[in-house]
Amino acid sequence: MNQDNIIETTPCPACRICQSPGFSLHQGLRDRLFGVPGEWNLKKCGNLQCGLIWLDPMPVSEDLGRLYETYYTHEIRENSSLAKRLYRRAIDAYLSKRFGYPARAERNAFDDLLGALLYLHPGARAEADARVMELPVHPGGRLLEVGFGNAKTLARMQALGWDVQGVEFDPVAVNNAMASGLVVHLGGIAAQNFADESFDAVVSSHVLEHLPDPEGFLRECWRVLKPGGIILAYTPNSRSLGHLVFGSNWRGLEPPRHLHLFNSDNLMGMARAVGLSNTSYRVTVRGGVILAASWYLSRMSKSQNLLTKKGSRILEEAAHYLSWAACKFNGDLGEELLLTAIKPETVA
């Protein structure tokens, strides 16, 4: 192998949350999404009250950027088919009613009907909620998105009245966002030196699992949050139905970019340990794409790339309902966790 392609790693034998030793969970995993070289191993914390999953060995901080050189957030795709246009109208009507966002100028009874139909599709409703990070309308509220990727959420929240900024360590994603006129910053949140209590909301979607220091990340989010402000963070759920059924083929593992994988216990424990208050979590039913991708991975050779596989929309829709049904049976089986923390108001 070309030595220039090797990702440098460092041993991580113990759980970073409770310092317990780990045992081997999955071995010899390859990056079947974006082709980062190497084989990767995952350990699981032996403490039954914790259960953190992590990469061992783990890429060194200096090489983390190399894991994203061909990442999907470099692509900005637009779809203007009739079905997509109707779906967007349904979402706009739903978000207006549920979160108070301004309705389309052309909104009519048909839009309201489309929005109501989302209640028949729990997966689509969860996707709609995530489009605004489950935040109600807050004209002029200051929002920071960490790890904004293709910047679609950031642009959407700005269009809905938020005063937005973004942080991202992928330079290609930052350049794309800057080209569209968004205020964004390259690097981690701590490197930006934001003033204390700068933002009304700090949000991230599937970022926590990518970080070598998730505790430090949460502390910094809390520092820059205004009193009364909210942190919202989506992350994969390691206790999900998909991980239970598909094991090493679960799409949520994504080695080597996912450095830590959380469950509800260790996620809440970590949040409290770093000083967050008014914390809660919820398991979402936004899992159709993850379940469908896991099914494909389980039926492909270990050398095949998932991105070469054209997914079935029918399979994804069925997987959404399966995820919803699994959560009804056991509330901990969803593919995704949403961590929430609210900063107390300043005492007069």
C-alpha positions, 0 to 999 in steps of 0.5 A: 500500500502507498504509505501516503494513503495510510491514516495515522492512528493512536491506541484507545483501549479504554472508554473515555466516559467511564474509563472502563476497559472495552471488549472487541465488538466489530473487527476488520471494518472497511469504509464502504462509503467513501473509500478511506483506506485501512481496516477499522475495529470497534470496541464496546465499554464493558460497563453495563451502565455505559456501553459506549462504542468507539474506534480502537485505534482511532485516527489522530487529530491531524489526519481527521480531515483526510477522512472527508476528502470525498465526503457527500457534503461536497455535493449540493443536489437540487430536485425540482420534480413534481413530487418533490415540489408537492413534498416541499409544499406539504413540509412548509404547511406542516412547519407553519402550523407546528412551529409557527414559521411564516406560510408561503404567500401562495398557501391555500387549502391544498397546502394545508391538506398536504401538510396534514397528510404528513401525520400519516407518515411518521418518518416524513414528519420526523424528517420535517421536524429535523429540517428546522432542528425542532426549533419554533419560530424566533425572528432574529434569534441567533443560531449556530450550526456546528458541522453544517455540511452542505449548509441546506439547514443553515440556509433554510433557517436563515430564510425562516428568520434566524440570524445564522452562523455555521462552523465546519472543519471541511474546507470544501463545505465552508467554501461552498457555504461562503459562495452562497452568502452564508456567514460560516467559519472553518475549524472546530467551535472552540477555535472560533473564540465566540463570546460567552452567551452569544447564541439562542440555539446551538444545533448539530446533526450527526456531528457528535459521533465524529468528534475526538472530544465530544465532552469538550464540544458540549462544554463549548456549546454550553459556554456560547449559549445564552441563558434560556437558549437550547442545544439540540444534537442528533446522533446515531443510536447504538442500541437501534434496531438496525445495529441489533439486526445488521451488526457490522453492516449497520450504516450507523457505524460508518468507520472511520468517521464515526469515532464514538457511538452513543446510547441514551444512557451514556449520552445523558451521562456525558451531558450531565457530567460536562455541566449541561442542565435541563437535559433530555433525549428522545429516540427519533423514527427518522431511520428509514434511510439508515435501515435500507442502507444497512440492508444493502450493505448486508447483501453486498461483498465486503469490497463493494461500495454502497454509493454505487448501489441505487437505492429503492424508494419503496424499501426506504419508505417501508423502512421508515414504517418499520423504524416507527413500529420498532419504536412503538414496541421498544422506545429505545430501538430508533436509529437516532437520538436527539439530545436537548439541553436548556440553559437556565435563565439568569437569576436577577 
